[in-house]
Each structure stands twice: as C-alpha cells, then as structure tokens.
Amino acid sequence: EEDKYDEDDRALLPVSLQSYRKSLSQVLQKLSLKLATLSQCEETVVKGNASSISDKLLAFKSKPPGLQRDMLSICSDPFTLAQQLTHIELEHLSHICPEEFVQAFVQKDPLDSTQPCFSDQKKKTTNLEAYVRWFNRLCYLVATEICMPGKKKQRALVIEFFIDVARECFNIGNFNSLMAIISGMNMSPVSRLKKTWSKAKTAKFFILEHQMDPTGNFYNYRTALRGAVHRSQTASSNREKIVIPFFSMLIKDIYFLNEGCANRLPNGHVNFEKFVELARQVGEFMTWKQAECPFEQDRVILHYLHTAPIFTEDGLYLASYESESPENQVEKERWKSLRSNILGKT
C-alpha cells in the first residue's frame, strides 16, 4: 500500500514540474521585459545627458528661440508641473523598503561577535541611490532651463515659473522637489545672473528660501513638515495625505541618530530608546510612502522630466557666461577655457 502511494507521487511529479517550469518561464519573461524597459530608459537618459553639450552648442552659436523644446513649451502651468513632480517623488518612495535603511546605516554591534557585519555584505541600497540621483537631476534640470535661453527676459520668465512651481510643491507637501528647485536656482551659474534676476519677481522665492533655511537645524522646514504631517493624519482626501520629506535631511537624521547613540548602555543593556526612535522615524516614512497620488499623470511632461538633456557643471557655467559676461578676471579665464574645451573657440 505504501509503495503504491510512492509510485503515484512519482507519476504526478513530472506534471507538477512541467507546470512549475512553465510558470517560472512566464515570470522570467516578464522580468526580462521589465529589465529591458528599464535598461532602455537608462540608456535614453545617459545618451540625452551625454549629448546635452553638443545639442546646446548650436544654441550658443545662433541662439534661435525654440531651437529645441524647453520646460515652458512642454508645461506652462506651475500647478500641473508640481503635480507631475509629485508623481515622480511618490514613485521613487514606493520602491524604498526598510531594509535599505538597515543596509545603509546599521553596523555590527561591537559587543556581539556572533552577528555578521553589515559592512561586510554587499549593500542593496539601489532605490535610495536612485532617489538621490533624481534629486540631483532635478537640481541640474532647473539650472539648465534657466541658463539656456539667450534672452534675459525669457530667463527671468523661467525663474518666475520655477518659483511658482516650488510654491505649489510646498502647498502639496512635496518638500523634496521644493528643495531641489531651490537648490538648482541657487547654483552659482544661476545666482550670478544678476541682470536676469533683476528682471524677475522674486519676493515669493525669498519666502520659500526662508522656509528651507538651514538655520537652527532647518527649524522652519521641520515646522512646516510637522504641519504637513498633522494635515496628513487628519486628512479627508488623498490630496491632503501627501507628505514627501526633504529626503537628504531624513537620511541625515537617521544617520546621526544611529551613529550618535550607542547600541548598548554603559551597563551593557540594549539601548531600546535609540531603536524605538529609529523605528518611529523609519515607520513614519513608510506611512508617507504609501500615499496614493491623486493627480492625473501627464506622460509628455513626465517623459521630459526624465529624459530632457541637462548641462554638466561646466556646461552651466559656459551657458551662464554666454548669457551674462564674466565680471572679473577669474571668470574671464574660466569662460575662455570652457569656450575652448566645449565650443572649440579661442
């Protein structure tokens, strides 16, 4: 009786294995397609960035308006752009898991020789790193859009536009895009454009800068963040639930909490207070990342944000000097060097 049962099991095995292999093959095909799509997107971005200088070289030579698309030709409504930026932010956040924070920060307890050291393992912080790259891209995209136009009036309009976008991001609770926009506008190649800034209405910009002022360990930002968190906790709509923190500040807070507080108390006991606070901060973040974006996607705008060519730092300085001439000898020497290296001019 027992032998018959075993034979029946063996008879069924090939069918189960075949079914398993078929399911596995389908999963692998889907995964392969997904990876191919992601790879194609990355390749597009890399090619776009690599060609940015050569594309803009033509603009420097002739400076015809509308030589290529710019942000204002894609989207002239600040609220719509702020909504699409929020889509991108929430998409990035949705991929970040608690394990990435652990991989990034938690180290081996020196008092526990039985546990493997995290630093000895290959860290898996891909999504954290991708999010940081997005922040940097947005900074440089803002700076590129401002420095690119040949006419002062158009540059001033772009500045005013991004000020309005930043304000809408603040109202939504998207502090990460807000800080990226402010950072891009404060980059040296942009801030040196004094004639351009004099033509722009900047009162709202200074208010936003005040909100993100680093004074007092970003006291103003932390106050605004608490307000957004409170709104989220009492929200009656998905729109009010959105809280997207300034991510670099969140990482910094978690890092210093982990590094600045010992895992063990002087008596050798586990420092539960530290781990409770770490869990609170990461847990709060995990709640924020689950928010559903209530805004309709605009694929044309999203595509532009992800793929539009951006200047390198040298490209930004060259565009800035081409727009408003160098003011001192140091700038003149740098301009001459950049024109020679990038434009092939002396």
N, C-alpha and C positions, 0 to 999 in steps of 0.2 A: 504493500500500500504506500509505504514511504518512498520507495524507489519510483513508483508511478508518478507521484507528486513532483519529484525532482525532474523527471523527464518532461512533464507538462510545462514546468517552469522554463526548461531549456528550449522547448519548442516555441514558447512565446518570446524569448529573448531577442531573436533577430528582428521581429516586428517592432518591438519597443525601441531597439537600437536604430532601426531604419527611421522610425518616426522622430527619434531624438536627433539623428543626423540631419534630417530634413528641416526640423525647427532651428537647429544650430546654424545650418546653411543660410536660412532666411534671415536670421539675426545678423550673421556676419555680412551678408549682402547689404542690409540696411545700414549697418555700421560703416561698411566700406563707402557707401554712397555719401553718408553724412561726413565722413572724414575727407572725402574728395571735395565736397562742397566747401568745407571749412578751409581746406588747403587752397582751393581756388580763390576764396575770399582773401586769404592772407597774401597770396601771390599778387592779387589785384592791388591791395594796399601797398605792398612793397614796391611794385612797379610804379604805382602812382607817386609814391614818395621819391623814388629814385629819379623819376622824370620831371619832378617839380621844378628844379633849377632850369633845365633846358626848356621847359614849357614857358616859364616866366621870362627866359632870356629874350624871347620875341617881344614880350610885353615891354621890357626895358628899352628895346631898340626903337619901337614905334609907338608904344603906349596907346593903341587904339582902344577906346572903351568897348567893352563887350567882346574882346578878343577870345575870352573863354568865360565859362559860367562862373559866377560868384554866388555867395550866400544870398544876397538880396534878390538876385534873379531867380533863385530857387524858392525862397520863402521870405516874404517881406513883412510877415506878421509875427511880432515877438512872442505872443502867447502860443502860437502854433509851434514855433521852434522850441520853446521851453517845454512844451508837451512832448515833442519828439525826443528831446534830450532826456526827459524823464523815462521814456520807454527804454532807451539805451541803458540808463543807470539801473533800472529795476531788472533788466535782462541780465546784466553783469552780476548784480547782487544775488539773483536767483540761483546762480551756479556755485556760489561760495558756501562751503559747508564748515561746521565747527572744527572738523579735522584739520582744515587748512590753518586755522589759528593755532591749533596744537602743534602742527608741524613747523609753523613759523616761529613760535615763541617758547614752547615748553622744552626745558632742558632736563637732563638727568639729575635726579636728586643725589648730591654727593654723599649723603648718608646711607644710600641704598645701593649696594653693589650688585644686587640681583637683577636690577632693571636695565634693559638696553638703553644706550644713549640715543636720543632722537637725532642728535647731530651726526651720528654715525650712519644713519639711514638716509636713503635718497628722499629728500623733501618733495612733497607733492603740493606745491602752492601755485599751480598753474593759473587758477582763476583769480587769485589775489594779484598775481603779477599782470594778468591781462587787464584787470581793472585799473591798476596803476598806469599801464600803458595808455588806456583810454583817456584817463585824466590828462596825461601829458600831451596826447594828440589833440584834445580839445583846446588846451592852452595854446599850442602852436597853430592850430587852425584859426583861432580868433586873431592871433597876432598876424598871421598871413593875410587874412581877409582885410585887416586894417591897413597893412603896409602895401598891399598890392595895387590899389587904384593909383593912377597917375595924377589925378587932380585932387587938390586939397579939400574942396567942397565934398567930393564923393567919400574921401577918407573920413571926414567929420560925420557924414551920414551913417557910415558903417559903425563908428564909435557910438553914436547915439542909439543905433539899433541894438547893439550888444548890451548897452546899459539897460535898455528896456527888457531884453531877454533875461538878463541877470535878475532884474527886479521880479519878473514873472516866476523865475526859478525859486526865488526867496518865498514868494507867496504860495507856491505849490508845496514847499518844504523840501525842495531839491537843493540841498546845500553843497553837494559835491560839484554839480555843474556850475553853480554860482561861484564857488571859489576858483574853478578852472577858468571861467570867463574873466574874473577879476585878475587872476594871475597872468593870463595872456595879455590883458590890457596894461599890466604893469611891467611887462618885459621891456628891457632897455631900448630895443629898436622901436618900440611903440611909444614909450613915455618921452623919448627925445623929440618927437614930432610936435614941437611947441606951437608952430603956426597952425597945425591941424587941430590940436586940442583947443586953441583959442577960438576956433570957429564952431566948436561943438558945445552943446548944452550939457554941462557936466554936474549940475547940482545933485541929481539923483545918484550919480556914480560915487560921489563923496559920501553920501548916506550909506550906500552899500558897502563901501570900503570900511566905514565906521563899524558896521555890523560884523565884519570879518577881521577887525583889528586884532592883532596878536597880543596886544597889551593885556596884562593880567591873566595870562594863560588863556587867551581867547575868551575873555569873560563875556563880551557881547554876543559872540556866536553861541556860547554854551547857554546863555539866557534864551536866545531865540530857539535853540534846539529843544530846550525844556518846554517852551511854548508849543512847538510843533508836536512834541510827544504827548503833551496834555490834550491837544486837539485830536490827535490820533486815538487816544484812549477813550475819548467821549464822542467819537465820530459817528455820524448817522449816514455817511456816504463813503464810498471808496475814495473819492477825491480828497476827503479830509483825513484819510488814514495814512497818506503818504508821508514818510519820514526817510529821507536819504541823507545820512550824515556826511560831513566832510571826512572822507574815508581815511586820509592820511592822519588826521587827528585821532580818529578812533583807533587806528593801528598803534599810534604813538602812545595813547593812554593805556592800551592793553600791554604794550611792551614794557613801559615803565612800571606798571603795576606788577608785572611778572618779575622784572629784573630788580626792582627796588624793594620788594618784600621777600623775605626768606620763606622757603617752603616749610621750614621747621622752626619752632620756637626755641629759645635758649634751653628749655627743659627737655628738648627732643621730641615734643609732641608736634603733630601736623598743624600747620598754621591754617586752620579752617577758615578764618576770616578772609584771608587772601583768596582762597579758592572759591569761596562764596561770592566774592566781589567779581572775580574773573568770570564765573558762571553767569552772574547777573548781567555783566556788560555784553558778553557773547550772546546770551539768551535774548537780551533786548534787541540786539542786531538781528538775530534770527527771526524775531517777530516782524521787524521792519521789512525785511527782505521778502516776506510772504505777501506783501500788499499787492493787490491787483491794480494794474494801470488802467484807469477809466477812460483814457483818451484814445481816440481812433488813430491807428497808425497811418502815416503818410510815407509810403515806400520810396518815393522820389527824394524826399528830404532825408530819410534815414540812409539811403544809398550815398547821398552826397556827403553826409557827416562821416560815414565810414571810409569813403574812397577818394574824396577830393584831395588833390596834391597839396602838400604843405611844405613850407620852407624849412630848411635847416636853420640853425642859428646864424651861420654865415649868410645864408640867403636872406634872412630877415634884415640883417644889418645892411646888406647891399641894397635891398629894396628901400629901406629907410633913408639911406644916404642919397639914393637916386631921387627920392621924393623931396627931401629937405637936405640941402648941402651940409657937409661937416662943419662944425663950429670951431674946431681947434685943430692943432697940428696932429695930435694923436688920431683923431677921427679921419683926417685927410689921408694919413698914411695907411690906415686900415681900409679906407674906401679904395685907394689906389691898388692895394694888394688884392682886394676882393674883385675889383673890375678885371684885373689881370688874370686871376685864377678862374673866375666863373664866366666872365663875358669875353675873355681873350683880348681885352683892351688895355692900353697903357695910359 
